[in-house]
Amino acid sequence: MGSNAEGAVLPMARMDALESEGPGVQRLLQEVDLPTRHAELTMASGRRYEVLTGEDGVDRVRIHGGGGQLVLAVEVTDAGPVLTVTGAVVQLEATRSLRMAAPEIALESSGAMTLSTGGDLVSVVGGDQHTRVSGAQRSEARAIELQASDGHVAVRARERITLDGEHIGLNDDPLPQPFGWSAIAFEEG
């Protein structure tokens, strides 16, 4: 089946009849954008570009590497696009900002993971935060402050707890105030 300029589907017998009508009709038919279910293009680099509509109605664009491996896939579904990138190195760069937003985000690494920033890092958690480390955990900073705004601080160790400092003060501040950076300080201010 084909389609005419208005997008209506024509039976193939009618298309064949129109093609025999002469050069004017043939030129018109060449300008008609007929829907296709599958197209492929192999580049001189050996990469293969594939565009298809599956039986499930999902439109797909796939790029295969020279060895046939899938390196990029875009699926356009009724729920929205799905992007899959596969490769030894995947790099995202933005000159101004990069934002990810979703109801759920998971970052996983079977090896090392590094998070680095040249400025401040703010982490806001709307629920609980639980950190589990199989090895040692270390924190190093110019100063470390810890505040429980509505509750307690509990420290437990299977072995000893060591506190070393030039001055260790217990109940050292007669009128303790929240740290200035804390949410409770902003609420009170």
C-alpha positions, 0 to 999 in steps of 0.5 A, a space after each residue: 500500500 502507498 499513500 497520496 498527498 493527503 495521507 490516504 492509503 492507496 491499494 498497490 493496484 491503484 498505485 501501479 495504475 497511477 504510475 502508468 498515467 505518465 510523467 506528471 503523475 510519476 513526478 507527483 508520486 515521487 514527492 509523496 512521502 510513503 510510510 515505511 516500516 524499516 530502512 537501513 543505511 551502512 556508512 563507509 565507516 562500517 557503522 549501520 543506521 537502522 530505522 524501524 517500526 516494530 509490531 508493537 508500534 514502537 518506532 526505533 532508531 538503532 546505530 550499530 558499531 562496525 562490529 555489529 554491536 548496538 551502540 545507540 538506540 532510541 525507542 519512541 513509545 506512547 509513554 515517551 522516548 527511551 534512550 540507550 547508550 552502550 560503549 566503553 566510554 559514555 561522556 556527557 558535557 554541558 557548558 552551563 548546566 546539566 540536570 537530571 530529574 525523575 521519580 527514581 534515579 539509580 547510579 551503579 558502578 561495579 568498580 570505583 565511583 568518584 564525585 567531585 566538585 570545585 564548589 559547594 555540595 549540598 545534599 537534601 534528603 526528604 526521608 531517611 538516609 542510610 549509608 552502609 560501607 563495607 570498609 572504613 569510612 573517613 571524613 576530613 574537613 577544615 571543621 566538622 559540625 553535627 546537629 540533631 535538630 529534633 532528636 538525639 545523637 547516638 554513637 556506638 562502637 563494638 570496640 573503643 571510642 576515642 576523642 582527642 582534642 586540645 579542648 573537649 567540652 561537655 555541656 560547654 555552651 550555657 545557651 546552645 544555639 543551632 548552627 547558622 547553616 541549619 534549617 532550624 536556624 533559618 526557621 527561627 531567624 
